Amino acid sequence: MTADAGRQLADDAADGLWSDPPTLPTKWLYDERGSLLFDEITRLPEYYPTRRETSILYARATEIAALTDAATMVEFGSGTSTKTRLLLAAFADRAEATGRRFTYVPLDVSTEILESSAAELARDYPDIDIEPAVADFTAPDLTLPASDGPRIAVFLGGTIGNFDDAMRATFLGRLAKALDPGDYFLLGADLIKDTGRLVAAYNDKAGVTADFNRNMIEVLRRGLDADGLYVDDFDHIARWNPVQHRIEMWLRARRDVDVRFRGLDRNWQLERGAEVLTEISTKFDRSTLADELAQAGVVVERQWTDDHDDFLVTLSRR
């Protein structure tokens, strides 16, 4: 973890762990191990979003490259960049046809996974300039790298659902300001559907999502030099919130927890049965999402869904 990331973790923990209920930003699920666990989750039978989004990108990547004619792609929370390869291949083909260089800028808070993924992509796409950057795309001073042509900002995986209503409006507003007129925004979002399928996708039988969620405890233990904090003291909980149309992931204490965070110089207690909110995953309908984008300052140009109408990919323009 970089020094900046360590300071951000300390600030987020200080703000969230003493809240009611205790809360931690979802981004801290995604250290190197967390990113690898999530990659495993995407291959589980219960977890449909990745398969549905991938099918859309497989069918539409060439169309997206042609519509945007982008010279630079900036991806937020790129992780292992698996689905991004469909877009990179399409933009590489277009760059070859137009004789223009194409640049890919993956942004992520995890240095380890970002560096390894970028190195692999550089080997596989030698004609694309790969310029990884360790960054928090939710920061107030969001900026995008300069480009010789139109840019496309990419936010896949339904991660937009990890923001509550206020956070989402703030993020989309900052993004719109960071884009220049003529730039594009490609967004993946999960659609509202049967509650049983939604809960199963976040509580798989193999327990991978449980390991992923509890990994947050290990991130805290290492990052804040904690004494008395153990992964096995927490259960993974996933539940549907019908009022706010979202899945919520919690960590429930199996016993009374008493922790010393040396990195914060503070003690933290959690009673048995109390819960820490670690992730929300809001689900959308098309028109509501289009309205939110328009209010932020970007106009929807295309929306595509999969054959099951489970997932939505939206292309909007500044």
C-alpha positions as CSV (number, residue, x, y, z in Angstrom):
1,M,0.0,0.0,0.0
2,T,1.4,3.4,-1.0
3,A,1.8,6.2,1.6
4,D,-1.1,8.1,0.0
5,A,-3.4,5.0,0.1
6,G,-2.4,4.5,3.8
7,R,-3.5,8.0,4.6
8,Q,-6.8,7.6,2.7
9,L,-7.5,4.3,4.6
10,A,-6.8,6.0,7.9
11,D,-9.1,8.9,7.1
12,D,-11.9,6.6,5.8
13,A,-11.6,4.3,8.9
14,A,-11.6,7.3,11.3
15,D,-14.7,8.7,9.6
16,G,-16.6,5.4,9.1
17,L,-15.8,2.9,11.9
18,W,-17.2,5.2,14.6
19,S,-20.4,6.1,12.6
20,D,-23.8,4.5,13.3
21,P,-23.8,2.1,11.7
22,P,-20.1,1.6,11.1
23,T,-19.3,1.9,7.4
24,L,-16.2,1.5,5.2
25,P,-15.9,2.5,1.6
26,T,-16.2,-0.4,-0.9
27,K,-12.9,0.5,-2.5
28,W,-11.0,-1.1,0.4
29,L,-12.3,-4.5,-0.6
30,Y,-10.0,-4.3,-3.6
31,D,-6.4,-4.8,-2.4
32,E,-4.4,-7.4,-4.4
33,R,-6.1,-10.4,-2.8
34,G,-9.5,-8.7,-2.9
35,S,-9.1,-8.0,-6.6
36,L,-8.2,-11.6,-7.3
37,L,-11.1,-12.9,-5.2
38,F,-13.5,-10.6,-7.1
39,D,-12.1,-12.0,-10.4
40,E,-13.0,-15.4,-9.1
41,I,-16.5,-14.2,-8.1
42,T,-17.1,-13.1,-11.7
43,R,-16.8,-16.7,-12.8
44,L,-19.2,-18.2,-10.3
45,P,-22.5,-19.5,-11.6
46,E,-24.6,-17.2,-9.3
47,Y,-22.8,-14.1,-10.4
48,Y,-24.5,-13.1,-13.7
49,P,-23.4,-9.4,-14.1
50,T,-20.0,-10.0,-15.6
51,R,-21.3,-12.6,-18.1
52,R,-24.1,-10.2,-19.2
53,E,-21.9,-7.2,-19.5
54,T,-19.2,-9.1,-21.4
55,S,-21.8,-10.3,-23.9
56,I,-22.9,-6.7,-24.5
57,L,-19.3,-5.5,-25.0
58,Y,-18.6,-8.5,-27.3
59,A,-21.4,-7.5,-29.5
60,R,-20.9,-3.7,-29.4
61,A,-17.2,-3.0,-28.9
62,T,-16.5,-2.3,-32.6
63,E,-19.6,-0.1,-32.7
64,I,-18.5,1.8,-29.6
65,A,-15.0,2.4,-31.1
66,A,-16.6,3.7,-34.3
67,L,-19.1,5.9,-32.6
68,T,-16.6,7.6,-30.3
69,D,-13.5,7.5,-32.5
70,A,-11.6,8.0,-29.2
71,A,-7.8,8.4,-29.0
72,T,-7.6,7.8,-25.3
73,M,-9.5,5.5,-23.0
74,V,-9.5,6.1,-19.2
75,E,-10.9,3.3,-17.1
76,F,-12.0,3.8,-13.5
77,G,-11.3,0.9,-11.1
78,S,-9.8,-1.2,-13.9
79,G,-8.8,-4.2,-11.7
80,T,-7.6,-7.0,-13.9
81,S,-9.0,-5.3,-17.0
82,T,-10.5,-8.6,-18.3
83,K,-13.6,-7.1,-20.0
84,T,-11.6,-4.1,-21.2
85,R,-9.7,-6.4,-23.6
86,L,-12.8,-6.4,-25.9
87,L,-12.7,-2.6,-26.1
88,L,-8.9,-2.5,-26.5
89,A,-9.1,-4.9,-29.4
90,A,-11.8,-2.8,-31.1
91,F,-9.9,0.5,-30.5
92,A,-6.6,-1.1,-31.6
93,D,-8.2,-2.2,-34.9
94,R,-9.6,1.3,-35.4
95,A,-6.2,2.9,-34.6
96,E,-4.5,0.7,-37.2
97,A,-7.2,1.7,-39.8
98,T,-6.8,5.4,-39.0
99,G,-3.1,5.4,-38.5
100,R,-3.5,7.1,-35.1
101,R,-2.0,5.9,-31.8
102,F,-4.4,4.8,-29.1
103,T,-3.7,5.3,-25.4
104,Y,-5.2,3.3,-22.5
105,V,-5.0,4.7,-19.0
106,P,-6.2,2.2,-16.3
107,L,-6.8,3.8,-12.9
108,D,-7.0,1.8,-9.7
109,V,-6.2,2.1,-6.0
110,S,-4.4,-1.3,-5.9
111,T,-0.8,-0.7,-7.0
112,E,0.0,-4.5,-7.2
113,I,-2.9,-5.5,-9.4
114,L,-2.6,-2.4,-11.6
115,E,1.1,-2.9,-12.3
116,S,0.7,-6.6,-13.1
117,S,-2.4,-6.1,-15.3
118,A,-0.8,-3.2,-17.2
119,A,2.4,-5.2,-17.9
120,E,0.3,-8.0,-19.3
121,L,-1.7,-5.7,-21.4
122,A,1.4,-4.0,-22.7
123,R,2.7,-7.4,-23.9
124,D,-0.6,-8.3,-25.5
125,Y,-1.3,-5.0,-27.2
126,P,2.1,-3.6,-28.3
127,D,0.5,-1.1,-30.6
128,I,-1.4,0.6,-27.7
129,D,0.2,3.0,-25.3
130,I,-0.5,1.6,-21.8
131,E,-0.1,4.3,-19.1
132,P,-1.4,3.0,-15.7
133,A,-2.0,5.4,-12.9
134,V,-2.6,4.7,-9.2
135,A,-5.5,7.0,-8.3
136,D,-8.8,7.4,-6.5
137,F,-11.3,8.3,-9.1
138,T,-13.7,9.4,-6.4
139,A,-11.4,12.2,-5.3
140,P,-12.7,15.7,-5.5
141,D,-10.0,16.8,-7.9
142,L,-10.8,14.3,-10.6
143,T,-8.9,15.0,-13.8
144,L,-8.4,13.1,-17.0
145,P,-5.1,13.0,-19.0
146,A,-4.8,15.2,-22.1
147,S,-5.4,13.6,-25.4
148,D,-4.9,14.3,-29.1
149,G,-8.5,13.3,-29.8
150,P,-11.7,12.5,-28.1
151,R,-11.5,10.6,-24.8
152,I,-13.7,7.9,-23.5
153,A,-14.0,7.4,-19.7
154,V,-15.1,3.8,-18.9
155,F,-16.7,2.6,-15.7
156,L,-17.7,-1.0,-16.0
157,G,-18.9,-3.9,-13.8
158,G,-21.8,-2.1,-12.3
159,T,-19.5,-0.4,-9.8
160,I,-21.6,2.8,-10.1
161,G,-24.0,1.0,-7.9
162,N,-21.5,1.1,-5.0
163,F,-22.4,4.8,-4.6
164,D,-25.5,6.0,-2.8
165,D,-27.7,8.5,-4.4
166,A,-25.8,11.6,-3.1
167,M,-22.3,10.1,-3.8
168,R,-23.4,9.0,-7.3
169,A,-24.7,12.5,-8.2
170,T,-21.4,14.0,-6.9
171,F,-19.3,11.6,-8.9
172,L,-21.2,12.0,-12.1
173,G,-21.0,15.8,-11.7
174,R,-17.3,15.7,-11.2
175,L,-16.8,13.4,-14.2
176,A,-18.9,15.7,-16.4
177,K,-16.7,18.6,-15.5
178,A,-13.5,16.6,-16.1
179,L,-14.7,15.7,-19.6
180,D,-14.3,18.1,-22.5
181,P,-17.1,18.7,-25.0
182,G,-17.0,15.8,-27.4
183,D,-15.7,13.3,-24.9
184,Y,-17.6,10.2,-24.0
185,F,-18.6,8.1,-20.9
186,L,-19.2,4.4,-21.1
187,L,-21.1,3.0,-18.1
188,G,-22.1,-0.5,-17.0
189,A,-25.0,-0.8,-14.6
190,D,-27.0,-3.7,-13.2
191,L,-30.8,-3.7,-13.7
192,I,-33.5,-4.3,-11.1
193,K,-34.6,-7.9,-11.2
194,D,-35.9,-10.9,-9.1
195,T,-34.7,-10.5,-5.4
196,G,-33.7,-14.1,-5.1
197,R,-31.3,-13.9,-8.0
198,L,-29.8,-10.7,-6.7
199,V,-29.1,-12.0,-3.2
200,A,-27.7,-15.3,-4.6
201,A,-25.2,-13.3,-6.7
202,Y,-23.7,-11.8,-3.5
203,N,-23.9,-14.9,-1.3
204,D,-22.6,-17.7,-3.4
205,K,-22.6,-21.3,-2.2
206,A,-18.8,-21.7,-2.5
207,G,-18.3,-18.8,0.0
208,V,-16.0,-16.8,-2.3
209,T,-18.0,-13.6,-1.8
210,A,-17.8,-14.2,2.0
211,D,-14.0,-14.4,1.8
212,F,-14.0,-11.3,-0.4
213,N,-16.0,-9.3,2.1
214,R,-14.0,-10.5,5.1
215,N,-10.8,-9.5,3.4
216,M,-11.7,-6.0,4.3
217,I,-10.8,-6.9,7.9
218,E,-7.3,-8.0,6.7
219,V,-6.9,-4.7,4.8
220,L,-7.7,-2.8,8.0
221,R,-5.4,-5.1,10.2
222,R,-2.4,-4.5,7.9
223,G,-3.0,-1.0,6.8
224,L,-3.7,0.4,10.3
225,D,-1.4,-1.9,12.3
226,A,-4.3,-3.3,14.3
227,D,-4.1,-5.5,17.4
228,G,-7.1,-7.7,18.3
229,L,-8.7,-7.6,14.8
230,Y,-9.3,-11.1,13.2
231,V,-11.0,-12.2,10.0
232,D,-12.6,-15.2,11.7
233,D,-14.5,-12.9,14.1
234,F,-16.9,-11.8,11.4
235,D,-19.7,-13.3,9.3
236,H,-20.6,-12.2,5.8
237,I,-24.1,-10.9,5.4
238,A,-25.9,-10.0,2.1
239,R,-29.4,-8.6,2.1
240,W,-31.7,-6.7,-0.3
241,N,-32.9,-3.2,0.6
242,P,-36.2,-2.8,-1.3
243,V,-36.6,0.9,-0.5
244,Q,-33.3,1.9,-2.1
245,H,-33.2,-0.9,-4.7
246,R,-29.8,-2.2,-3.6
247,I,-28.0,-5.2,-2.3
248,E,-26.1,-4.4,1.0
249,M,-23.1,-6.4,2.2
250,W,-22.3,-6.3,5.9
251,L,-19.7,-7.9,8.3
252,R,-21.4,-9.1,11.5
253,A,-19.3,-9.6,14.6
254,R,-19.4,-13.1,16.0
255,R,-18.2,-12.0,19.4
256,D,-17.4,-8.7,21.2
257,V,-14.6,-7.1,19.3
258,D,-12.0,-4.9,21.0
259,V,-9.3,-3.5,18.7
260,R,-6.3,-1.2,19.0
261,F,-5.5,0.7,15.8
262,R,-1.9,1.8,16.2
263,G,-2.1,3.6,12.9
264,L,-4.9,5.8,14.3
265,D,-3.9,5.7,17.9
266,R,-7.5,4.8,18.8
267,N,-9.4,1.9,20.2
268,W,-12.5,0.5,18.6
269,Q,-15.2,-1.7,20.0
270,L,-18.0,-3.6,18.3
271,E,-20.6,-5.7,20.2
272,R,-21.4,-9.2,19.2
273,G,-24.1,-9.1,16.5
274,A,-23.3,-5.6,15.4
275,E,-22.6,-5.0,11.8
276,V,-20.3,-3.0,9.6
277,L,-21.6,-1.9,6.1
278,T,-18.9,-2.7,3.5
279,E,-20.7,-2.5,0.2
280,I,-23.9,-1.3,-1.4
281,S,-24.8,-2.3,-5.0
282,T,-27.7,-0.2,-6.3
283,K,-29.8,-1.6,-9.2
284,F,-31.3,0.6,-11.9
285,D,-33.9,1.0,-14.5
286,R,-32.9,2.6,-17.8
287,S,-34.9,5.8,-17.7
288,T,-33.8,6.7,-14.2
289,L,-30.2,6.2,-15.0
290,A,-30.5,8.3,-18.2
291,D,-32.1,11.1,-16.1
292,E,-29.2,11.0,-13.6
293,L,-26.6,11.2,-16.4
294,A,-28.5,14.1,-18.0
295,Q,-28.7,16.0,-14.7
296,A,-24.9,15.6,-14.3
297,G,-24.3,17.1,-17.7
298,V,-23.8,14.2,-20.1
299,V,-26.4,13.1,-22.7
300,V,-27.2,9.5,-23.4
301,E,-26.5,8.5,-27.0
302,R,-26.9,4.7,-26.9
303,Q,-28.1,2.1,-24.4
304,W,-27.6,-1.6,-24.9
305,T,-28.8,-4.6,-22.8
306,D,-28.1,-8.3,-23.0
307,D,-30.5,-11.0,-24.3
308,H,-31.8,-11.6,-20.7
309,D,-32.3,-7.8,-20.0
310,D,-30.2,-8.2,-16.9
311,F,-27.5,-5.6,-17.5
312,L,-27.2,-2.2,-19.2
313,V,-24.3,-0.5,-21.0
314,T,-24.8,3.2,-21.6
315,L,-22.8,5.5,-23.9
316,S,-23.2,9.2,-23.2
317,R,-21.5,12.3,-24.5
318,R,-20.4,15.6,-22.9
